[in-house]
Amino acid sequence: MTIAVIGHGYVGLVTAAVFADLGNTVWVVGRTKEKIERLKVGIVPFFEPGLEELVKRNLHAGRMKFTLDYKEAVKPSEVVIISVGTPSKTTGEADLTQVMAAATSIAKALVGYKVVVTKSTVPPGTNKKVADILNTHKPAGASFAIASVPEFLREGTAIDDTLHPDRIVVGTSSDRAQELLGELHKPIDGKIVWCNVETAELIKYASNSMLSTKISFANAIAFLSEKVGADVEKVLEGVGLDKRIGRSFLYPGVGYGGSCFPKDVKALIAIAEDYGYNFTLLKSVDNVNEEAKKNFVSKIVQHFGGKLKGKTIAILGLSFKPNTDDMREAPSIGIITELIKYGVSITAYDPVSMEKAKTVLPKGVQLKGSAYEAANGAHAVAVVTEWNEFRQLDLVRLAKHMKNLVLFDGRNIYDPVTVKRLGFMYYGVGRS
Ligand SMILES: NC(=O)c1ccc[n+]([C@@H]2O[C@H](COP(=O)([O-])OP(=O)(O)OC[C@H]3O[C@@H](n4cnc5c(N)ncnc54)[C@H](O)[C@@H]3O)[C@@H](O)[C@H]2O)c1
């Protein structure tokens, strides 16, 4: 099958590369000449494990093609997939500008019959608006069906998630679209949930909100654990072994971040408000997430008795989670910004996100080449992202570089007993 994918971000490029690897011809449409030229020689604009190799392989096999020209991509394609960004507006609502611009450009390029799929995360009703735009701008004689196929991949494991998803959600009322999308997804081993467009749109927000709820619940239990003298890790182990609950996503930390959970929780609150429902549960999920970041900073402030001026703190991990360079809504940004307000000097290290971090972190943060370099002369080390490399740190070596042996473990990756035995003062999350 020949398909077109609009947008070459974390979702678009992975989707395109996986479908190309499954034998399809995939046109990828971008809007930045420089990025498209680099993609044409196999240079991927972000870090995702295995993606550059996959793109290069399919590029050389002639199955992946990159263009700025919608007509070139849409004309030969049976399915056109919109996978552009849907960031938050300041009100929390999803900003659909990119989706609507892509839909307008697709409409003008339509010839014959196409299935137009929205993969971007969009509020219920958006696919219908896409259909209106297609109808308004399409040339006479062109026809189309719409479908909502939301994406569930996780950055860091995106290729595997796309090939082996827990489920594929397809919302459409068109038999022809159902047939084509059934064929396209045949080699992918996830159960297909067929539904109407609005259901598919809502499933995506409900899923991300549920996962965010589990994280905020774990954080709320962590706050309480510290107060009652419990160990949150044991509490959640005890809770998570109940098969009805499970342990997945029941991990406390410094709050969820990234390009999806914060924006999708806020968007679902806004969607509910639009329909007259006050989604208090999700408002609390969002509030607890903010508290998680604040509590981490408070622990650091309290340790130093509020006297942080002239202190150096080494931040380990900057991306919003391990195995990605994505800095969107990364908790590290807020934590570092707050600490700087107290007059703290920040050194920082992340295995892959340093280039992106430079563009979003406050001025003055000193980026270092390793965890040990970042810890050199530091009054404390704070682990913000749980990269495996930090789990394997040689803490004896780290200690030799530090001025004071204080460790703030924002992800509970260390065993407190071992760390304390090495002479560190240890602060975890929910470990009294
Ligand atoms: N990143 C994730 O982990 C993830 C997972 C599931 C769903 N999603 C959803 O998928 C969508 C895309 O997310 P992402 O992380 O890939 O975003 P992204 O910002 O990484 O990528 C968006 C891409 O769209 C391109 N673009 C924007 N407007 C365009 C236009 N008119 N024509 C051509 N290209 C255009 C941008 O240049 C960029 O390459 C969002 O709705 C997001 O919520 C993301």
The ligand as a MOL file (V3000), in Angstrom:
LIG
                    3D

  0  0  0     0  0            999 V3000
M  V30 BEGIN CTAB
M  V30 COUNTS 44 48 0 0 0
M  V30 BEGIN ATOM
M  V30 1 N 5.2030 11.8480 21.5200 0
M  V30 2 C 4.4930 10.8440 21.9950 0
M  V30 3 O 4.9690 10.0330 22.7990 0
M  V30 4 C 3.0590 10.6690 21.5790 0
M  V30 5 C 2.4150 9.4400 21.8290 0
M  V30 6 C 1.1000 9.2800 21.4300 0
M  V30 7 C 0.4230 10.3360 20.8160 0
M  V30 8 N 1.0730 11.5170 20.5980 0 CHG=1
M  V30 9 C 0.3350 12.5820 19.9170 0
M  V30 10 O 0.7510 12.5730 18.5490 0
M  V30 11 C 0.8020 13.9060 18.0290 0
M  V30 12 C 2.2020 14.2120 17.5220 0
M  V30 13 O 3.0900 14.1510 18.6170 0
M  V30 14 P 4.6640 14.2200 18.4080 0
M  V30 15 O 5.2790 13.9850 19.7440 0
M  V30 16 O 5.0640 13.3830 17.2660 0 CHG=-1
M  V30 17 O 4.8140 15.7650 18.0040 0
M  V30 18 P 6.0870 16.4920 17.4310 0
M  V30 19 O 5.9780 17.8940 17.8320 0
M  V30 20 O 7.3140 15.7100 17.7640 0
M  V30 21 O 5.8820 16.3710 15.8470 0
M  V30 22 C 4.9470 17.0900 15.1370 0
M  V30 23 C 5.4620 17.2130 13.7010 0
M  V30 24 O 4.4600 17.7670 12.8750 0
M  V30 25 C 5.0700 18.6530 11.9610 0
M  V30 26 N 4.0550 19.5520 11.4090 0
M  V30 27 C 3.2890 20.4360 12.0720 0
M  V30 28 N 2.4320 21.0380 11.2320 0
M  V30 29 C 2.6630 20.5100 10.0050 0
M  V30 30 C 2.0980 20.7090 8.7290 0
M  V30 31 N 1.0990 21.5760 8.5470 0
M  V30 32 N 2.5580 19.9830 7.6930 0
M  V30 33 C 3.5620 19.0980 7.8630 0
M  V30 34 N 4.1320 18.8590 9.0470 0
M  V30 35 C 3.6920 19.5610 10.1060 0
M  V30 36 C 6.1330 19.3220 12.7970 0
M  V30 37 O 7.1070 19.9350 11.9890 0
M  V30 38 C 6.6730 18.0980 13.5610 0
M  V30 39 O 7.6370 17.4020 12.7850 0
M  V30 40 C 0.3430 14.8060 19.1750 0
M  V30 41 O -1.0420 15.0070 19.0490 0
M  V30 42 C 0.6250 13.9770 20.4090 0
M  V30 43 O -0.2080 14.3000 21.4790 0
M  V30 44 C 2.3730 11.7050 20.9560 0
M  V30 END ATOM
M  V30 BEGIN BOND
M  V30 1 1 1 2
M  V30 2 2 2 3
M  V30 3 1 2 4
M  V30 4 1 4 5
M  V30 5 2 4 44
M  V30 6 2 5 6
M  V30 7 1 6 7
M  V30 8 2 7 8
M  V30 9 1 8 9
M  V30 10 1 8 44
M  V30 11 1 9 10
M  V30 12 1 9 42
M  V30 13 1 10 11
M  V30 14 1 11 12
M  V30 15 1 11 40
M  V30 16 1 12 13
M  V30 17 1 13 14
M  V30 18 2 14 15
M  V30 19 1 14 16
M  V30 20 1 14 17
M  V30 21 1 17 18
M  V30 22 2 18 19
M  V30 23 1 18 20
M  V30 24 1 18 21
M  V30 25 1 21 22
M  V30 26 1 22 23
M  V30 27 1 23 24
M  V30 28 1 23 38
M  V30 29 1 24 25
M  V30 30 1 25 26
M  V30 31 1 25 36
M  V30 32 1 26 27
M  V30 33 1 26 35
M  V30 34 2 27 28
M  V30 35 1 28 29
M  V30 36 1 29 30
M  V30 37 2 29 35
M  V30 38 1 30 31
M  V30 39 2 30 32
M  V30 40 1 32 33
M  V30 41 2 33 34
M  V30 42 1 34 35
M  V30 43 1 36 37
M  V30 44 1 36 38
M  V30 45 1 38 39
M  V30 46 1 40 41
M  V30 47 1 40 42
M  V30 48 1 42 43
M  V30 END BOND
M  V30 END CTAB
M  END
